[in-house]
Amino acid sequence: MLCDRLAVRIAKTDRIIPNVEMKFKKDDFDHYAISRAKVVQFADIRFFVSPIELQIPYKLYLGSDKDIEDAVYLWMLFRETLDGDLLRSFMERLAGPGGALWN
């Protein structure tokens, strides 16, 4: 998997959620996510997550019911602190020419 640069997902054997996915950067979105990662700390455990303004549009881009549910959850949780212009920019870039992620 690592030689093929595939994503690796880690979860407890008896539970699917929560889980963690690690992947290699492949494009500008991945580069942005890594270069602007946010630190999350629980007691002595520290890890990094990509900016929420990128996660929401990306989840909508993926488009499964679960991904859309995740995007809505993230929106509800962080809507007061999101950078609206940045969020809109990612929505437009992920929609592509003439497309839309929301309608």
Buried (B, 14 or more C-beta within 10 A) or exposed (E): EEEEEEEEEEEEEEEEEEEEEEEEEEEEBBEBBEEEEEEEEEEEEEEEEBBBBBBBBBBBBEEEEEBBEBBEEBBEEBEEEBEEEBBEBBBBBBBEEEEEBEE
